[in-house]
Amino acid sequence: MTTRRCVRIAVAGSGLIGQEHIGRIAGNPETQLCAVVDPAPAARDVADRHGVPLFGSLAELFADQRPDGVILATPNRFHVSGGLECVAAGVPVLVEKPIAETADDADRLVAAAEAAGVPLLVGHHRRHSPLLAEASRIIGDGALGAIVAVVGTALFRKPDDYFDAGPWRAQPGGGPMLINLIHEVDGLRALCGEIVRVQAVASNAARGFAVEDTAAITLAFANGALGTFMLSDAAAATASWEQTSRENPAYAHADGEDCYLIAGTHGSLGIPTMRLRTYAGTASWWEPFESRTAVVERHDPLAAQLAHFAAVVRGEAEPLVTGRDGLQSLRVVEAILEAARTGGAVEVGLSPAPPALPAPAASTQN
């Protein structure tokens, strides 16, 4: 039996999500935490608890050692600069979402990684969810017919200490559109295809921060489907992926509720309950549905994402969520922010395909 090489990973950022990554690295026998990178004084306790060195910057880390990979779990504004440092050092990097604060900045990082041939992954961990995978399979198999309507919600109440612990979350570059909605956008793109036009209204009335706390959004997909999405981090509700999917035990769970409804010409699917309703014959509101619930074996998407990152580092897999995927999801969120600012419909630009690698020279030998 061949033993896989243990992948040494450094985590930059020791806040909430950084510690989630650190815990999963420690729990995976095929990964090893080799360093924590964070200038904050509180990071010393995190590094000491796991018995690894602490560095104040990526430059200090790379001057001392070369990890097999880096997970960037820093505040959003440091994603591009940190990603570029990793690319320059030739170290594969998993950048937490959003990939950047702006699509232009993300484009620079993506271009640099592609030019250097350094793997760049983006932490849209729901792509590793078995719920999303099964929903994608059901939709792709045509069980719903042609998709015509998408309804989504992310309604939850963040506590005040969430913002006390990370004041940047209440400032431009934070806010639920960039921190939370980008997960929803990426998931809906994976399920229903590209989003090409958006409209939105947003409000900061509940919290009074410099960023929105609530937004109502309409989406137009390339395949002709239309969607609506309600977002709020100030709503005392459970209509969110975190509170319905049961994928993160840290959240209180609302069993039997959905946060997405995907409706086609022949049936509909509630997610994450996975309740599937389809017509046996003629599709008509006079006819009864056949109903069933797709059975999904749950697992932790963050742990699956880590295992995938290790496989990419070892050269066993290609990134499931590439830098261009992260860039495109960010383009959609940027368009939503612009639509909320202007009150008009905004077209979403599509990311070009990555440049083709040069073909190998033809052999002159027989």
PECOR-V140943 format. One record per residue. N is the residue number from 1. RES is the residue in one small letter. SS is DSSP state (a for helix, b for strand, c for the rest). Layout:
((N & RES & SS) (N & RES & SS))
This chain:
((1 & m & c) (2 & t & c) (3 & t & c) (4 & r & c) (5 & r & c) (6 & c & c) (7 & v & b) (8 & r & b) (9 & i & b) (10 & a & b) (11 & v & b) (12 & a & b) (13 & g & c) (14 & s & c) (15 & g & c) (16 & l & a) (17 & i & a) (18 & g & a) (19 & q & a) (20 & e & a) (21 & h & a) (22 & i & a) (23 & g & a) (24 & r & a) (25 & i & a) (26 & a & a) (27 & g & a) (28 & n & c) (29 & p & c) (30 & e & c) (31 & t & b) (32 & q & b) (33 & l & b) (34 & c & b) (35 & a & b) (36 & v & b) (37 & v & b) (38 & d & c) (39 & p & c) (40 & a & c) (41 & p & c) (42 & a & c) (43 & a & a) (44 & r & a) (45 & d & a) (46 & v & a) (47 & a & a) (48 & d & a) (49 & r & a) (50 & h & a) (51 & g & c) (52 & v & c) (53 & p & b) (54 & l & b) (55 & f & b) (56 & g & c) (57 & s & c) (58 & l & a) (59 & a & a) (60 & e & a) (61 & l & a) (62 & f & a) (63 & a & a) (64 & d & a) (65 & q & c) (66 & r & c) (67 & p & c) (68 & d & c) (69 & g & b) (70 & v & b) (71 & i & b) (72 & l & b) (73 & a & c) (74 & t & c) (75 & p & c) (76 & n & a) (77 & r & a) (78 & f & a) (79 & h & a) (80 & v & a) (81 & s & a) (82 & g & a) (83 & g & a) (84 & l & a) (85 & e & a) (86 & c & a) (87 & v & a) (88 & a & a) (89 & a & a) (90 & g & c) (91 & v & c) (92 & p & b) (93 & v & b) (94 & l & b) (95 & v & b) (96 & e & b) (97 & k & c) (98 & p & c) (99 & i & c) (100 & a & c) (101 & e & c) (102 & t & c) (103 & a & a) (104 & d & a) (105 & d & a) (106 & a & a) (107 & d & a) (108 & r & a) (109 & l & a) (110 & v & a) (111 & a & a) (112 & a & a) (113 & a & a) (114 & e & a) (115 & a & a) (116 & a & a) (117 & g & c) (118 & v & c) (119 & p & c) (120 & l & b) (121 & l & b) (122 & v & b) (123 & g & b) (124 & h & c) (125 & h & a) (126 & r & a) (127 & r & a) (128 & h & a) (129 & s & c) (130 & p & a) (131 & l & a) (132 & l & a) (133 & a & a) (134 & e & a) (135 & a & a) (136 & s & a) (137 & r & a) (138 & i & a) (139 & i & a) (140 & g & a) (141 & d & c) (142 & g & c) (143 & a & c) (144 & l & c) (145 & g & c) (146 & a & c) (147 & i & b) (148 & v & b) (149 & a & b) (150 & v & b) (151 & v & b) (152 & g & b) (153 & t & b) (154 & a & b) (155 & l & b) (156 & f & c) (157 & r & b) (158 & k & c) (159 & p & c) (160 & d & a) (161 & d & a) (162 & y & a) (163 & f & a) (164 & d & a) (165 & a & a) (166 & g & c) (167 & p & a) (168 & w & a) (169 & r & a) (170 & a & a) (171 & q & c) (172 & p & c) (173 & g & c) (174 & g & c) (175 & g & a) (176 & p & a) (177 & m & a) (178 & l & a) (179 & i & a) (180 & n & a) (181 & l & a) (182 & i & a) (183 & h & a) (184 & e & a) (185 & v & a) (186 & d & a) (187 & g & a) (188 & l & a) (189 & r & a) (190 & a & a) (191 & l & a) (192 & c & a) (193 & g & c) (194 & e & c) (195 & i & b) (196 & v & b) (197 & r & b) (198 & v & b) (199 & q & b) (200 & a & b) (201 & v & b) (202 & a & b) (203 & s & b) (204 & n & c) (205 & a & c) (206 & a & c) (207 & r & c) (208 & g & c) (209 & f & c) (210 & a & c) (211 & v & c) (212 & e & c) (213 & d & c) (214 & t & b) (215 & a & b) (216 & a & b) (217 & i & b) (218 & t & b) (219 & l & b) (220 & a & b) (221 & f & b) (222 & a & c) (223 & n & c) (224 & g & c) (225 & a & c) (226 & l & b) (227 & g & b) (228 & t & b) (229 & f & b) (230 & m & b) (231 & l & b) (232 & s & b) (233 & d & c) (234 & a & b) (235 & a & c) (236 & a & c) (237 & a & c) (238 & t & c) (239 & a & c) (240 & s & c) (241 & w & a) (242 & e & a) (243 & q & a) (244 & t & a) (245 & s & c) (246 & r & c) (247 & e & c) (248 & n & c) (249 & p & c) (250 & a & c) (251 & y & c) (252 & a & c) (253 & h & c) (254 & a & c) (255 & d & c) (256 & g & c) (257 & e & c) (258 & d & c) (259 & c & c) (260 & y & b) (261 & l & b) (262 & i & b) (263 & a & b) (264 & g & b) (265 & t & c) (266 & h & c) (267 & g & b) (268 & s & b) (269 & l & b) (270 & g & b) (271 & i & b) (272 & p & c) (273 & t & c) (274 & m & c) (275 & r & b) (276 & l & b) (277 & r & b) (278 & t & b) (279 & y & b) (280 & a & c) (281 & g & c) (282 & t & c) (283 & a & c) (284 & s & c) (285 & w & c) (286 & w & c) (287 & e & c) (288 & p & c) (289 & f & b) (290 & e & b) (291 & s & b) (292 & r & b) (293 & t & b) (294 & a & c) (295 & v & c) (296 & v & c) (297 & e & c) (298 & r & c) (299 & h & c) (300 & d & c) (301 & p & a) (302 & l & a) (303 & a & a) (304 & a & a) (305 & q & a) (306 & l & a) (307 & a & a) (308 & h & a) (309 & f & a) (310 & a & a) (311 & a & a) (312 & v & a) (313 & v & a) (314 & r & c) (315 & g & c) (316 & e & c) (317 & a & c) (318 & e & c) (319 & p & c) (320 & l & c) (321 & v & c) (322 & t & b) (323 & g & a) (324 & r & a) (325 & d & a) (326 & g & a) (327 & l & a) (328 & q & a) (329 & s & a) (330 & l & a) (331 & r & a) (332 & v & a) (333 & v & a) (334 & e & a) (335 & a & a) (336 & i & a) (337 & l & a) (338 & e & a) (339 & a & a) (340 & a & a) (341 & r & a) (342 & t & a) (343 & g & c) (344 & g & c) (345 & a & c) (346 & v & b) (347 & e & b) (348 & v & c) (349 & g & c) (350 & l & c) (351 & s & c) (352 & p & c) (353 & a & c) (354 & p & c) (355 & p & c) (356 & a & c) (357 & l & c) (358 & p & c) (359 & a & c) (360 & p & c) (361 & a & c) (362 & a & c) (363 & s & c) (364 & t & c) (365 & q & c) (366 & n & c))
